[in-house]
Every structure is written in structure tokens, then in C-alpha cells.
Amino acid sequence: MRQKNEGSKFMLFLMIWAICILIALMFVVGVLSAFIEIDVNAVFSALSSPWGTMAYQLAVFMLPLALWFAIKREPIKPNFPFAKLGRKNIILIVALSFFLQPIMMLISGISGLFFNNDVAELMYVFQRHPFWLQLIAIAVTPAICEELIFRGYIQSQYRDSTIRKSALINGLFFAMMHLNLQQFAYTFVLGVVFAYMVHYTRSLWAAILPHFIVNGTQVTLGRLVFATAPAYADPQAEELLDALPFSPEVQGVIMLGVIAAVFSPVVIILFMEFVKHNKWRMAIDKAKAAPSQPQVQEYGHQAQANINPMPDWATPRQDTPAAPEWVSPHQGAQAAHEWASHHQDAQAASEWASPHQDAQAPTEWAPPAPPAHWPDSNPSRVDPYAIGVVVIFVVYMLLIFLGS
């Protein structure tokens, strides 16, 4: 039986692991620079490269996940669902991934008014590297590593909770794990959306695919912007923008707000269609898995299809016509007399009745027992591990703020 709070417990372990790695890295570099002539800026520049980003993803996400499974000895497959998406789901997910981005960029722009945008600075540093390497470092690696962690293992630990609670917790954990206040708001929204996608499709591909598209689109846009901005600079347009009463950052937020307002209804329509389609798929899967299916059964020289909505345990003789249709005409008057006696004598009837109608029948067709754990729609206990995650995140952010 799965223990409670395993998701938040692992998240607490993951956050402590990540912060310890960052602190240890800074400590080691500082100690080495004190004894060895080393360029600290060059070291951190290497760590900010695509190769450093991929190493960070593996060290902060995959290594602790492997250690956790080695310690807990949990089965792997139930925690990482990979059902087939289907063609319509893929189309809807791809469309949602593109139409969501103006909204995410708007939220990121608003956050950038209050906090330093480290991601934009990182994207600028990445421009000296090949485009394919940027895609692997920013789009492919995070889409796989982060989704295995958050929409994979952590979300699977909340399968007994309601989807609303599970998605909100997942989005909160996903946002805090970025350890960056500028990214907090939009990663929280993306985490909630991805959690719903995985819930309805029962597949991590529903989160890996949009995660890759969102990050890959940002890499592509950054590449285009940094490559074309100097060539297409218009002095008159710059003078006009400088004359406006808003800063360039606020101007960008206003522009993104207009675009997001246009695309928001499209996102809502697409997401509603996505949910509707997958609820229909779930209903079809349940119907296919149901044991009561039309069966053809033969009596005498005729075949009758048992397609009536009868319980699975009901004898086929309850669904067949009267005796003249299933009793062989060659049996004559004696057969008819025997058939009548069977109906008149309750003891005789019990001899040819289906074994499913006897005293053991209720145990065969009775509804299944309720699950051991119903969805936790009204939790009564506070999760201490989740509170620990929040406390550590707040303390770390305060230290970063004071250190800057």
C-alpha cells in the first residue's frame, strides 16, 4: 500500500539536494580560487553553458530520483504512465502549446518588472553555441528530466487526491524547484496545466511534448531576436518608443497583454475540447473493459444472442423466448409435458437453473468493494513535508535577496 506524503517527502529531499549541490559548488570554487589561480567567472560561464545546463539537470533531477528508488525499492512502471496519446490528442496538445505561450510570456514579463530575468541572460550567453545544442540543453533535457519528476513520480503519489488538489500542489512544487522568483508565476501555471494533461491522458507524453514545444519555441525566438535585432534596428522607431511615457519593459508587457487577450479564448476552447475528448476516451475504455458483452449461445438447433441489458450472472434461459422456440419439436408431447412440469415444480426448476442463480450468485455478481482510499476531497491533516518545502524555499530566496 502506498504511504501518504510520499510525493511531498520526495520533493523535500529533492529541494534539499539541489540547494546543497549549489552551495557545495560555490564553496568548492571559492576554496579552489583561494589556493589556485583560477578564473571564477570562467568557471561559472562554463557551468552556464549548454553542457553545464544538461549536467545540472542530470545531477539535480535524475540522480536523486535514482537514489530514491534504490532506497525505497518502489516499482517503476506505476509511477510513470506512458499510455498512447492518439492523433487528436497530439493535435490538441501541440495547438495548446503554441497558443499558451503569449499568456506565459505575459506572466513572465510582469514578473520581470520586479525580479531579475536570469533566463533571458542565460539565453544571451547561449547564442555563441550551436542551435541544436541549445535545443537539447533547454528543450529536450528539461522536458524529460523535469516531467519524469513532477508529472511522473510526484503526481503519481497524489493519485488518491482530487485532480484539483494534485494539480495545484504539482504546480507549486514545480515553480519552487526552479529556485527563481521571476520564473515562479508562469512555471506554476504550466505545472498545473501539464498535471491536468497527464491526468486526462494517463500519459507523460502529454507533458513532455508541450514542455519541449514551449522551451523549444523560446530558444528559436531568442535565436531570431538576437540574430536580427542589430540588422533591423530602426532609429526612427527607437525615437518613437523612447518618447512614450513607459519603459521598454512596460511597453513589452502591454503588447503581450493585447496578444494574450486575443489568444486566451482559443486556449479555453482548446482545453475544453481536450478534456471532453479524453473523458469520452475514458468512458469508451471502461465500456470495453466491462465484462458484460453480447454473447451468442446455442440451445437445441437455434442460436440466440444474449444482448439484453441483463446482469452478468443471469442465466441465458431468462433471455430466451418461450419453450416452443427453444425446445426441439422432435421431443413431442412427452417433452412438452416435462417442460411444463419443470415450470410447475420449484424443486425441478432449481435443478436446471443456472449455477449462477444459486446461493453463491451474490458473491459472483455483487458490486466490487469500495477502494481502500477514496479521493482525498476533504483532507484533515496538514502535510509537514510540504510545509518544509515551502519554508526551505522562502529561506533560500531570502538568503539570495540578502546576498544580492
N, C-alpha and C positions, 0 to 999 in steps of 0.2 A: 504494500500500500504506500502510495506517495505521501511523504511527510509534508506538513504545512510549512509555509515560509521558505521553501527551498529556493524559489526564484529570487526573493529579496536577500536571502542569505548569500547566494552566489553573487548577486550584484554588489553586496558589501565587500565580499572577498575581491571581486574584480576591481572595484574602485581603489581599495587599499593597495592592491597590486600595482595598478597604473601609477598612483601617486608615488609609491615607493620607488618605482623604476625611474620616474622623472627626477626625484630628489637624489637618488643614487647616481644618476648620470651627471647631474650638475656637480655633485660632490666629487666624483672621480675626475671630471675635467678640471675642477678647481684645484685639486691636490696635485694633479699632474702638471698643471701650469705653474705651480709653486716650485717644483723641483726640476722640471724640464722646460726648456724654452719651446713653448707650443703656442700656436695662434688659436686662441679660444674662438674667435669669430669664424675661422676656417672650419673648426670642428662643428660648430653649430650650423654653419652653412651646409656642411656635408649631411648633417642629420636632417636638414630641411629639404634635402634633395628627394627626388622620386624614390631612390633606393632606400634612403633613410625612412621615408614615409611607409614603404612596404615593410621594412624591418620593424617599425613601430607597431603596425597592425598585427604582425605575427607575434611579437613579444607581448603585447598588451591584451590581445584577444585570444588567439589560438593557443598559446602556451598555457595560460591559466585554465582555459576550457579543458585541455587535455589532462592537466593535473587534477582538475575537479572530478572528471570522470574516472581517473585512475584511483582517486581516493574513495569516491562514493560507490564505484562499481555499478553504475546505473546502466540500463540498456540504452543503446544509442538510437535505434530506429524510432521509438515512440516520441522522442524529443525533437525530431527533425522531419516533419511531414513533407513529402515531395509528391503529392498527387499531380496528375496531369491537368494542365490548365484548360485546354480546349481552345479552339481558334477564336471564338467570340471573346473569351476572357482575355486572351492576348491582345486583341484589338482594343478592348476597353481599357486595359491597363496601360498600354502604350499611349493612347489618347489622353488618359488622365495624367500620365507622367509629364506630358508636354504642357497641357493646359493648367496644371497646378503650378508651374514654375513662376509665372508672373506674381502669383499670390505669395509664394515663398520668397521671391526677390523683394517684394514689398515689405514683408515682415523683417527680412534681413536688413533692408535699407533703413527701416525705422530703428532697429537695434543698433545699426551703425552710427546713428546720431548720438548715441550715449556711450557706446563702447568701441574700443579699437577693433577694426576689422582685420584680424590676423590672417584670415583665409585669403583675402584679396592680396595681402603682401606675399603670402606663400605662392599664390598663382603667378605673381610677377616674377618671383625667383625661379619658378619652374619654366619660364619661357625660353631659357637657354638650353633646355633639354628637348629631345625629340617628342613629337606629338604622341606617338604610340606609347612611349614610356610614361607620359603624363596620364594617358587614359588608364594604363594598368595600375598606376600608383593611386590615382584619385577616384577612379570609377570602378574598376574590376575588383581590386583587393578589398576596399571597404564594403562593397556590395556583398561580397561573400563572407568576409570575417564578421562584420557587424550584424548581418542578418542571421547568421548561424547562432550568434549570441543572444540577440534581443528577440527577434521574431521566432527563433528556433527554441533554444533551451529555456530562456526565461518565460516566454509566453506559454510554453507547454506546461510550465509549473502552475499556471493560473487557469488551466482548462476547467476547473471546477467552479470558477468565478463567472460572473456575468461578463459578456464581451465589453460592456462599457467600462467596468472596473479594470478588466485586464488591459484594455487599450490605453486607458489613462495612465495606469502605472507603467506600462511599457514605454509610452511616450515620455513620461517623466524620467525614467531611468536612462533612456536613450539620449535625452537632452543633457542630463547631468554628466554622462560619461564623456561628453565632448570637452568638459572642463573649460568652457569658454562661454562667457555671458552673451557675447554677440551672436553666437550660434544657438543659444538656448531656445529662443521662441520658435524659430522655424523648424528646428530639429524635433521639438516637441510635437508640432503639428504633423510633420512627416512620420514620426514614430506612431502616432495614433492612427493615421491613415493606413500605413503599412500593416499595423496589427489587425485592423478590420479586413484588409485584403487577404491576409493569411487565414484569418478565422473563417471567412466565407468560402475560400477555395481549398482549404486544408493543404496548402502547398507553399513552401518557402519561395518558390519561383515567383509568386505574386508579390514578394517584397524585394527579391534580388533584382528582378527585371526593372522595376521603376527606380530603385536605388541607383542602378547603373545608368539609366537614362538621365536622371536628374543630375548626377555628378558629371556624366559624360557631356551633357549639354553645356554645363558651366565651364568645363575645360575647353570645349570648342568655341564658346562665345569669348572666353578670355583670350584664346589664341587669336581670334579675329580682331578683337578690340586692340590688343597690344601690337598687332601687326599692321593695322590700318590707321590707327589714330594719328600718328605723325604725318602720314601722307595725305590725309583728308582734313587736316586742320584748316578751318576757315576763319581768318582773322575777324571778318565782319560778324560771323555768328558768335565768336567768343566775346566780342564787344557787346553784342546784344544780350548775351547771357550774364555778363558782368554788370549790365545796367539793371537787371532785375533785382527786386528787394530781397531775394532769397539766396542763400548759399547754394553752390552746385549740388551739395548733398541733399538739401531740401528740394531742389528742383527735380532731382532724380526720383525722390520719394513721391512727389506729386505726379510725375509722369507714370511711374509704376502703379500708383493708385488708380489712375484712369484705366490703364491696361487691365489691372486686376479686376476692376469693377465690370469690365466688358466680359472677361473670361469666367467670372465666378458662376453665373447661371449655367454655363456649359459644364463646368466641373460638377455642379449639383446634379444636373440631368444625367451625366455620365455615371456618377457614383450611384445614383438611384437605380439606373439600369443595370449596373454591375451587381448590386445587392439583389435585385429582383431576379436576374438571370441565375445567380448562384443559389438562391433559395429554391428556385424551380429545379435546378440540378440536384439539390439535396433531397427534394421530395421524390424525384424520379429514382434516385439511388435507393431510398428507403423502400419504395414500391417494388423495385427489382429484388431487393433483399428479403422481402416478405415471404414467408413460407407458403401462403395460400395463393396458388397459381392454378389456372384452368387445367384440369387433367382429364384424360379420356379413359374411361373404364368400361369394360365389356361384361355384359351379362347375357348368357344364352347366345343367340345369334345376332344380337343388336349391340351397338356401341353408343353410349350416352356420354355427352360432355358435361362434366360437373362444373359449370361456370356460374352457378348461383352464389350469391354472397353468403355462403354458409361457413360456420366455424371450421377450422382445420380438422377437428376431431369428429365432425359429424359423419355418420355412415353414408356412403353413396346411395343407399336404398331410400334415404329420406328425400333425395333429389330426383328420383326416377318416377315415371308415370305409374299408373295403377297396374295391377297384376296382369291383365290381358296383354300389355305391351312387353313385359319382360319375362313372363312365364312361357315356356315353349308350348306351342299349340299341340305338339305331339304327346303331351302329358295327359291329355284327355280329361275326363270328368274327375278321375281319381286325383289328378294333380290339382285341379281347381278346388276339390274338397279339402285336400291337405293345406292348400294356401289359405283357405277360409279359416280352417281350424287354427292355423298359426296366428291369425289376427284376433281370434276369439279367445285364445288361451294365452294369458300373460306369461305363464311359465314357458310355453313353447316359444313365444316371441323372444324371450331372453336368450334362447339357445342359438338363434340365427342372427341376433343383433350384433352389430359391430363391436369388437372388443373395446373400442374407444368409448362406448356408451356405458360401460360397467362402472364399478365404484372407483376404478383407477383413473377415469377420464379427467376429473378435475385437475389432477396433478399434471396431465399432459397438455391441456389447453389453457390452464389458468394464466392470467397475465403475469409477466415476469415481475419479480420483486423489485421494488424501487432501488436505485443505486445507493451505495453506501454514503455518498456525499452528494447532496443536492447543490445546485449552484448557490454560491455564497452571495445572495442578494441582500442580506442584512447582517453583515459581519458585526460581531460583538466584541472582538478583541483587537487591540492595537498591535500592529506588526513592529516589533522592536528593531528588526534588521532594516526595514525600510526607513524608520526614523534615523537609524545610524547612518544610512547612506546620505540622507538629507543633511545631517549635522556635519559629516565629513566634507561634503560638497561646499557648504556655507563657510566652514572654517578655511578650507583651501582657497576659496575665492577671496576671503578677507585677507589672507596672507599674500596673495598675488596683488591685491589692491594696495596693501600697505607697502609691499616691496617695490611697487612701481612709483 
